[in-house]
């Protein structure tokens, strides 16, 4: 792709690094920005800078937050003895959109995947185990995607907390095997949360 401006080329190359954005799509976005008032582009640039500089991770659940403790964890109306274990922020958003869950979350920051070089030590697993051992948790719900990596991560955590006197469950398989949680429709995901099953039963039946 030939560019008449090095400035345009640089902008296109940067935007094209975003997931799902090729160079042609990046070029359309850049040309669109050029047609907008300068202050509009400035608002976008400043919003991105502020996000990178000021974003925080909740010290309780690792969710992305504007403050030290996220709005979910600081909400006294939530059930703080019920923890839903998810891969990342997108899964928190997907479950919250169902309106069916009133507990809190624990964001792992990924899934165990030896092929990708991701092991248990690179995820927020230790802090979850510590929460359970403190005795302030009644139930842990595994809500990772129904993939090999998700199931491996579920089982690893299960082995770490199986001796605790708590309920360990997993979302019902209304989510198709191999599906990513964030792409499930809200009705299906909501039912999967409400109809969760004991985790031990889920892997013995596989």
BADREN-207324 format. One line per 8 residues: number of its first residue (from 0); their letters; for each residue x, y, z of N, C-alpha, C. Coordinates in steps of 0.001 Angstrom, whole numbers, plus 500000, padded with zeros to 6 digits. Layout:
BEGIN
NUM> A> X:Y:Z:X:Y:Z:X:Y:Z ~ ... $
END
This chain:
BEGIN
0> XXXXXXXX> 500848:498809:500000:500000:500000:500000:500888:501247:500000 ~ 500691:502091:498992:501497:503296:498865:500794:504483:499532 ~ 501561:505294:500245:501014:506465:500926:501679:507732:500383 ~ 500883:508778:500225:501421:510065:499777:501947:510884:500945 ~ 501702:510391:502173:502138:511104:503376:502708:510120:504383 ~ 503902:510427:504881:504514:509589:505911:503711:509656:507206 ~ 503070:510794:507461:502250:510945:508664:501038:510011:508617 ~ 500413:509948:507427:499278:509030:507246:499753:507594:507392 $
8> XXXXXXXX> 500873:507273:506793:501409:505911:506845:501676:505476:508291 ~ 502269:506369:509063:502577:506041:510452:501294:505807:511257 ~ 500300:506671:511054:499024:506526:511761:498338:505219:511382 ~ 498348:504902:510087:497734:503652:509614:498445:502447:510219 ~ 499764:502469:510215:500525:501341:510762:500239:501128:512244 ~ 500065:502205:512990:499780:502087:514422:498381:501518:514657 ~ 497402:502038:513934:496027:501571:514109:495876:500129:513633 ~ 496627:499752:512614:496549:498392:512066:497055:497340:513053 $
16> XXXXXXXX> 497727:497762:514114:498191:496816:515125:497068:496376:516059 ~ 495945:497063:516012:494804:496684:516848:494199:495385:516328 ~ 493680:494538:517225:493113:493252:516783:491917:493439:515857 ~ 491908:492689:514779:490793:492727:513843:490831:493896:512875 ~ 491890:494707:512942:492001:495872:512051:493148:495657:511070 ~ 492812:495553:509774:493837:495457:508747:494215:496858:508276 ~ 495151:496919:507346:495618:498231:506886:494540:499006:506133 ~ 493709:498304:505392:492652:499013:504657:491642:499622:505632 $
24> XXXXXXXX> 491271:498855:506664:490353:499382:507679:491005:500526:508442 ~ 492293:500374:508737:493019:501432:509445:493052:502708:508612 ~ 493229:502564:507308:493257:503730:506427:491909:504444:506426 ~ 490813:503671:506403:489482:504277:506439:489285:505064:507730 ~ 489764:504512:508844:489634:505201:510124:490457:506488:510153 ~ 491664:506414:509636:492534:507596:509605:491921:508694:508731 ~ 491429:508320:507567:490816:509317:506674:489553:509908:507298 ~ 488830:509085:508041:487643:509584:508745:488044:510623:509792 $
32> XXXXXXXX> 489115:510322:510542:489582:511262:511564:490026:512588:510945 ~ 490600:512512:509763:491049:513741:509084:489879:514656:508721 ~ 488711:514057:508530:487533:514843:508155:486857:515474:509372 ~ 487207:514980:510564:486587:515494:511777:487276:516775:512244 ~ 486588:517597:513044:487240:518777:513624:488471:518357:514430 ~ 489497:519184:514443:490740:518844:515133:490512:518517:516603 ~ 489585:519270:517227:489361:519032:518657:488782:517644:518923 ~ 488017:517109:517947:487451:515769:518113:488565:514723:518150 $
40> XXXXXXXX> 489541:514857:517271:490692:513956:517286:491482:514122:518581 ~ 491559:515368:519054:492244:515625:520318:491559:514948:521487 ~ 490214:514949:521491:489468:514275:522558:489783:512783:522564 ~ 489825:512197:521359:490129:510770:521250:491536:510470:521762 ~ 492501:511266:521306:493894:511053:521715:494051:511212:523229 ~ 493382:512219:523812:493497:512459:525243:492825:511339:526040 ~ 491702:510837:525521:491006:509741:526203:491892:508497:526265 ~ 492610:508226:525187:493507:507065:525154:494685:507260:526105 $
48> XXXXXXXX> 495238:508465:526133:496356:508752:527039:495902:508633:528495 ~ 494728:509204:528813:494208:509124:530178:493957:507683:530601 ~ 493432:506888:529664:493162:505485:529967:494448:504763:530344 ~ 495494:504958:529551:496755:504260:529808:497430:504736:531088 ~ 497306:506018:531383:498000:506576:532540:497235:506366:533845 ~ 495911:506390:533792:495114:506425:535015:494377:505136:535343 ~ 494326:504178:534411:493575:502949:534666:494210:502178:535812 ~ 493363:501557:536627:493834:500773:537760:493239:499375:537691 $
56> XXXXXXXX> 493785:498492:538500:493239:497144:538627:492777:496967:540068 ~ 491538:496546:540226:490944:496396:541558:491837:495521:542436 ~ 492166:496016:543608:493058:495277:544511:492385:494052:545111 ~ 491074:493950:544917:490350:492803:545460:490102:491713:544414 ~ 489704:492123:543190:489310:491125:542187:490109:491186:540893 ~ 490980:492184:540737:491809:492369:539536:491032:492888:538330 ~ 489809:493318:538549:489021:493896:537469:489571:495282:537123 ~ 489424:495712:535880:489829:497051:535493:488926:498060:536199 $
64> XXXXXXXX> 489530:499118:536723:488775:500055:537545:489355:501459:537452 ~ 488543:502441:537836:489025:503816:537925:489601:504114:539310 ~ 489350:503217:540269:489808:503425:541642:490456:502147:542172 ~ 490985:502220:543387:491697:501073:543960:490799:499855:544111 ~ 489529:500091:544407:488533:499011:544504:487423:499297:543507 ~ 487081:498318:542683:486090:498539:541625:484685:498719:542204 ~ 483770:499208:541370:482403:499482:541806:481676:498217:542253 ~ 481994:497089:541645:481334:495836:542020:481763:495410:543414 $
72> XXXXXXXX> 483061:495416:543667:483572:494990:544983:483184:495959:546095 ~ 483009:497223:545767:482655:498212:546788:481153:498298:547032 ~ 480380:497562:546239:478922:497567:546371:478498:496651:547522 ~ 477950:497227:548576:477558:496444:549757:476350:495558:549500 ~ 475644:495796:548411:474473:494981:548087:474846:493694:547354 ~ 476129:493550:546975:476571:492325:546318:476876:491262:547379 ~ 476766:490001:546990:477107:488883:547878:478612:488643:547808 ~ 479337:489084:548816:480793:489001:548803:481308:487619:549182 $
80> XXXXXXXX> 480398:486706:549501:480792:485326:549798:480670:484427:548568 ~ 480231:485020:547468:480063:484295:546206:481016:484887:545172 ~ 481962:484071:544688:482976:484552:543749:482853:483824:542419 ~ 482762:484599:541353:482723:484045:539996:484099:484245:539362 ~ 484735:483160:538982:486083:483202:538416:485996:483323:536903 ~ 486586:484392:536361:486541:484640:534910:487943:484904:534374 ~ 488050:484871:533051:489352:485085:532412:489739:486548:532389 ~ 488852:487426:531917:489211:488842:531830:487998:489751:531916 $
88> XXXXXXXX> 488230:491035:531743:487206:492058:531900:486028:491836:530966 ~ 486267:491302:529773:485178:491091:528819:484145:490119:529371 ~ 484615:489127:530141:483698:488150:530728:482897:488761:531871 ~ 483524:489653:532640:482790:490376:533687:481654:491164:533052 ~ 481951:491853:531975:480942:492662:531291:479819:491783:530740 ~ 480185:490635:530178:479173:489736:529606:478227:489226:530683 ~ 478770:488822:531826:477928:488294:532908:477097:489407:533538 ~ 477687:490588:533716:476939:491711:534288:475757:492087:533399 $
96> XXXXXXXX> 475927:491960:532096:474846:492317:531167:473647:491388:531280 ~ 473834:490198:531860:472703:489273:532028:471772:489732:533144 ~ 472305:490476:534117:471508:490911:535260:471121:489789:536195 ~ 471753:488616:536057:471383:487439:536837:472351:487133:537980 ~ 473455:487839:538050:474487:487497:539028:474687:488651:540004 ~ 474690:488341:541305:474810:489388:542324:475995:489170:543251 ~ 476903:488284:542879:478106:488089:543671:479214:489015:543189 ~ 480460:488674:543518:481610:489445:543034:482436:488541:542114 $
104> XXXXXXXX> 483544:489056:541621:484342:488341:540629:485783:488153:541093 ~ 486467:487265:540377:487922:487175:540475:488435:487010:539054 ~ 489164:488012:538571:489661:488014:537191:491066:487414:537168 ~ 491223:486310:536452:492517:485605:536406:493543:486304:535521 ~ 493064:486969:534492:493991:487599:533548:494465:486660:532459 ~ 493738:485566:532243:494114:484610:531195:493737:483194:531579 ~ 494212:482237:530796:493988:480813:531051:495308:480077:530926 ~ 495424:478973:531636:496623:478151:531528:496722:477606:530101 $
112> XXXXXXXX> 497847:477872:529456:498045:477424:528072:499529:477187:527828 ~ 500000:475962:528069:501417:475663:527866:501923:476002:526466 ~ 501064:475817:525461:501461:476104:524081:501826:477577:523917 ~ 501087:478432:524635:501335:479871:524558:502295:480344:525643 ~ 502823:479399:526412:503772:479759:527463:503139:480389:528687 ~ 501847:480138:528898:501145:480696:530058:500951:479594:531103 ~ 501597:479756:532240:501474:478802:533333:500697:479391:534493 ~ 500409:478586:535519:499638:479061:536682:500249:480267:537371 $
120> XXXXXXXX> 501572:480340:537402:502233:481435:538109:502026:482781:537426 ~ 501614:482770:536162:501397:484014:535419:499968:484527:535535 ~ 499126:483763:536225:497730:484148:536416:497481:484513:537877 ~ 496341:485159:538132:495992:485589:539492:495284:484452:540230 ~ 495979:483327:540361:495397:482159:541006:495701:482146:542503 ~ 496925:482491:542868:497333:482456:544276:496433:483316:545150 ~ 496107:484509:544683:495258:485403:545482:493851:484841:545651 ~ 493361:484104:544653:492050:483463:544777:492095:482374:545839 $
128> XXXXXXXX> 493129:481546:545792:493283:480469:546785:493371:481054:548190 ~ 494068:482167:548322:494209:482816:549632:492860:483312:550150 ~ 492032:483855:549256:490691:484303:549655:489885:483139:550219 ~ 489952:482010:549524:489197:480838:549953:489702:480354:551313 ~ 491009:480329:551496:491581:479835:552749:491290:480751:553930 ~ 490994:482019:553657:490654:482956:554733:489281:482654:555331 ~ 488482:481858:554608:487189:481435:555125:486047:482412:554908 ~ 486241:483405:554050:485187:484396:553822:484377:484108:552564 $
136> XXXXXXXX> 484599:482937:551955:483931:482567:550707:483070:481335:550923 ~ 481822:481382:550440:480925:480224:550545:480880:479398:549259 ~ 481038:480094:548118:480965:479384:546834:481869:480043:545806 ~ 482535:479202:545017:483332:479654:543878:482695:479087:542618 ~ 482389:479970:541669:481804:479551:540385:482859:479685:539305 ~ 483143:478610:538595:484050:478686:537456:483257:479116:536227 ~ 483645:480233:535635:482956:480745:534444:483961:481042:533343 ~ 484865:480094:533116:485819:480230:532017:485221:479618:530756 $
144> XXXXXXXX> 485736:479999:529618:485248:479483:528344:485405:477965:528281 ~ 484479:477327:527571:484468:475870:527481:485470:475369:526437 ~ 486739:475655:526683:487819:475216:525813:488759:474331:526627 ~ 489704:473693:525968:490662:472853:526667:491443:473668:527701 ~ 491832:474895:527305:492579:475753:528228:491722:476168:529420 ~ 490447:476463:529140:489539:476840:530216:489321:475702:531188 ~ 489097:474498:530660:488884:473328:531520:490139:472985:532317 ~ 491301:473135:531698:492557:472879:532401:492725:473842:533568 $
152> XXXXXXXX> 492404:475106:533331:492522:476121:534378:491531:475849:535503 ~ 490292:475510:535147:489289:475165:536156:489792:474037:537053 ~ 490301:472985:536424:490720:471800:537175:491917:472113:538070 ~ 492844:472924:537578:494012:473297:538380:493577:474032:539647 ~ 492686:475009:539479:492212:475772:540639:491418:474867:541583 ~ 490608:474002:540991:489809:473063:541804:490698:472245:542729 ~ 491816:471764:542210:492725:470961:543023:493325:471778:544168 ~ 493447:473096:543957:494018:473965:544982:493038:474252:546118 $
160> XXXXXXXX> 491740:474215:545823:490747:474602:546827:489769:473487:547189 ~ 489995:472289:546664:489043:471187:546862:488851:470832:548327 ~ 489871:471049:549149:489784:470686:550569:489043:471728:551399 ~ 488770:472879:550811:488054:473927:551553:486583:473549:551694 ~ 485991:473980:552768:484592:473643:553046:483662:474641:552352 ~ 483694:474639:551012:482864:475548:550233:482244:474802:549061 ~ 481257:475436:548440:480658:474900:547213:481526:475337:546035 ~ 481877:474396:545173:482639:474705:543963:481776:474289:542780 $
168> XXXXXXXX> 481371:475263:541970:480460:474974:540864:480993:475538:539561 ~ 480328:475185:538485:480686:475716:537171:479413:476069:536428 ~ 479502:477031:535517:478312:477400:534762:477831:476209:533947 ~ 476517:476111:533780:475927:475003:533036:476376:475054:531588 ~ 476364:473913:530919:476863:473842:529554:475843:474306:528535 ~ 475127:475380:528879:474327:476059:527863:475262:476753:526894 ~ 476517:476980:527375:477554:477522:526517:478179:476362:525766 ~ 478165:476412:524444:478677:475300:523646:480151:475071:523919 $
176> XXXXXXXX> 480555:473798:523894:481956:473462:524090:482797:474119:523006 ~ 483856:474790:523411:484721:475484:522464:484382:476948:522287 ~ 483242:477382:522860:482836:478781:522704:483537:479686:523717 ~ 483802:480910:523307:484314:481922:524224:483131:482573:524925 ~ 483287:482808:526226:482189:483302:527049:481647:484638:526551 ~ 482532:485521:526101:482113:486880:525738:481154:486903:524552 ~ 481123:485810:523740:480284:485793:522558:478925:485135:522809 ~ 478707:484631:524022:477424:483995:524332:476339:485067:524451 $
184> XXXXXXXX> 475123:484722:524022:474040:485684:524178:473663:485795:525649 ~ 473059:486910:526021:472806:487202:527428:471844:486216:528079 ~ 470828:485757:527336:469858:484818:527901:470529:483490:528231 ~ 471308:482961:527268:471998:481692:527481:472988:481794:528631 ~ 473747:482875:528664:474743:483052:529717:474072:483216:531077 ~ 472974:483965:531116:472243:484141:532371:471725:482825:532912 ~ 471177:481990:532034:470687:480676:532460:471825:479787:532924 ~ 472970:479905:532277:474122:479092:532661:474605:479437:534063 $
192> XXXXXXXX> 474508:480720:534421:474878:481140:535772:473884:480596:536796 ~ 472595:480752:536494:471562:480327:537440:471498:478811:537583 ~ 471787:478081:536512:471689:476631:536520:473054:475965:536664 ~ 473975:476643:537342:475318:476097:537536:475260:474754:538253 ~ 476279:473937:538026:476316:472581:538585:477599:472404:539391 ~ 477614:471427:540324:478851:471163:541073:479994:470863:540113 ~ 481144:471464:540345:482263:471306:539414:482717:469861:539320 ~ 482777:469177:540437:483242:467790:540434:482372:466925:539525 $
200> XXXXXX> 481076:467180:539543:480154:466435:538693:480400:466742:537230 ~ 480774:467964:536920:480965:468377:535527:482131:467645:534873 ~ 483243:467486:535589:484379:466834:534910:484299:465310:535006 ~ 483541:464765:535946:483385:463307:536001:482496:462807:534882 ~ 481624:463709:534387:480708:463314:533313:481328:463450:531929 ~ 482536:464072:531850:483182:464268:530560:483953:463016:530131 $
END
